[in-house]
Amino acid sequence: MLLALDSSTQTIGMALFDGVQIIGESIWKTQNHHTVEVAPALNEMFERCGVKSADIEAIGVALGPGSFTSLRIGLAITKGMALALRIPIVGVPTMDILAAAQPKSEYPLAVLLKAGRGRVAVGWYKWAKHSWETHGTLEVKTVDEFSEEIESPTLVCGEMTAQERQTLARKRKTVLLSSPASSLRRPSFLAEIAWRRWKTGKVDEIISLAPIYLHTREAIPG
């Protein structure tokens, strides 16, 4: 059984995966109450699904980018569990979770995450053989700036306000906007990614595993 936890932003998600099916999944938007919500939610999911901590054989955790506080909380909880249970941990970049939910396409994919002060972090992907792979560098800009730069058909998904969606929707000939459901970071996708890496021996060193932060001056507050 693998536990997946994503606390990168105000959207928190956790899932249990046995390699065949998702045993449990929980997603909610917090008001920056990660400290008091994550651990009780984990215990509740374990109880609801009839799973004990001893049943967990590996952990997948979202690494960011995201807010300083929320990422630290997620890493602290999962690293503590991994050390206590003596099980492997797999860190997965947060944007990879969103990319995994998008359909195959010949067009490039832009994944957006909140970056504070009215800006978004933009991660670029391209389809390679069987999955989306990162392509290019992480950028931080406003949605207006991002929209103006899109000149050819581009898939766009991620965390956006209603106004930001409206801004991008105006460029419907070049911006192929994913639906809100397809833009939700589902921890079940994190679980599947982490499971594959775990089973192929691509696990991380628990002590040295660290979050992915944006540049200090551009970091997401929280």
N, C-alpha and C positions, 0 to 999 in steps of 0.2 A: 504494500500500500504506500502511495506517495502523497504527501501533503504539499499543496501549492499555496503560497501566500503572496499577495500583491497589495502593498500599502503605499505605493509611490505617490499618490495624490490624494485628494479628498474622496476619490472612488476607491473603496477597499474591496478586495475579493479574496475568497479562499475556496479551495476545492480538495476533494479526496478522489484519487484515481487508483484503480487496481490493475491497470494495464489493458483492461477489456472495456470497462465502463466507468463513467463518472458516478461515484457513490453519493457524493453530496457537493453542492455548490452554493455559495452565498455571496451576494454583491450588494453593496449599499453605498450611499454618499454620506459621509460624515461631515460634521461642522468642526473639523480639526480636533476631534476627540479620539484620535488614534490610541493614545496612552490608556484610556479606560475602556475602549471598545473592542480592541483586537483580541486580547487574551480571553475574555468572557465569550466572545463569538466563536472562537476556536473550540472552547470547552462545550458550548451548546451544540455545535455541529458534530463533534465527536459523539456526544450523548444521543443526538437525534439519529445518527447513522449507525449506532451500535458499535462504534470503533473506539479502541483504547489506544493510548499513546504508544504502548508496546507493539501495536500493530503497524506503526509507521516505520517503513524501511528506508525511506529517503525523503528529502525535502527539496522543493523547488521554490525559489524566492525571486521576486522582481527586483532588479538592481537600480532602476532609474533610467533616465533622469526623473527627478521628482523633487519634492520638498525635503529640506534637510531633516526636519523632525520626523516626518512620516517614514522616510527611508531608514533612518536610524532605528526607529521602533521595530519595523518589520525585520531588519537584519538582526537586531538584538534578540528578538523572540525566536526566530528560526535558528540562529547560531546557538542559542542556549539549548534549544531542544536537540539539535544535532549533536552537541557535545554530551548532553546528559544521556541520550539514547545511543550514542556511539554509532551514528548513521551518517551517510554521505549527504552533502548539500550541493545543489546546482544553482548557480546564479544565472538569471536570464535578463538581458536588457528589456526594459519595459516596452519599448516601441516594437520589439519583436513579437510581443503578445498580440498587439493590434494588427500587425502585418500578417500574422498567421491566420487571422480570421477573414482576410480578403481573398476574393477569387483570383485565379490565374488571369494574367492580362499581359498584352504586349506593351502596354503603356507603363510609364514609371509610376511609382506609388509614393505619396508624401504622407507621413504619419505626424499628427499634431498632438502636442501635449501642452498644457498650461505652463507658462514660464513667468507669470507674475507681471504686474504693472502693464496689463493690457497686451502682453506679448505671448507668442507661442514658440515652443521649440519644434523645429521641423526636422524630421529624419527621413532620408531618401532611401528607397528600395527599388530593386529591379528583379524581375522573375528570372530565376536561373535553374533550369532543369525541373526540379520538383518543388521548389519553395521560393519565397521572397528572401533576398539577401541584401544586406546594407550596401549602399552605393553613395559615395560622397561623404561630406562632413555634416555634422549637426549644426543647424543654424537657429538663431533666435531673432525674431522679427514680429511686427504686427501682422495681423491677418490682411490688412489693406496692402502692406508691402508685399506680402507673399502672393496675394491675388494678382497684383500688377505684374509680377515676374513670370506668371504662368502664361506661356505663349503657345503651347501645344498640348494635346489631350493628356491629362494627368489625373490619376486616381487620388482622392484625398479622403482620409478618415481620421478620426481621433476626437479629442475633447474640444468642443466648440460651443459657444453660446448661440442663442437664437439669432442675434444680430450678426455674429460671425458667419453663421450658415447662410444668412441672407446675402451677405457680402460676396461669398464664394458662389452662391447660386446664380448671381447675375452673370457669371462667366460660364454658363452651362455648356458652351461649345468647347471649352478647354478644360474646365474643372468638372470631373466626374465624381460627384460627392456621394460618399457612402451614407447609408441610412443611419439614423441614431442607434438602431439595434446592432448594426455592423460596426459601429464606432465605439461600442462598449467594450472595455477590457474584461474579457471573461477569463477567470482564473483556470477554467478547464483547458484553455489553449496553453496557458503557462504549464499546467500539469503534463500535457502531452509532450511539449518541448523538453521539459525537464526529465520526463521518463525516458525519452529516446537518448538523451545525453547520458543519463545515469546508466542505462543498459549497455551503452557503448564505452563506458569507462571515462566519460568526460565530466568528471566531478571536480569541485573546487576545494581548495584548502580552507577549512572552516575559519581559522584564526585570521588569515590574511584577506579573506573575501571582503570587498569594500563596495559601497554604493557608487553609482555613476552620477556625479554632480555636473551641473553646467558650470561655466566659468564663474568665478566668485562674484563678479559684478553683475552677472546675469542670472544668478541662482534663484530658484523658486523659493519664496519665503515660506516659512511654516515650521 
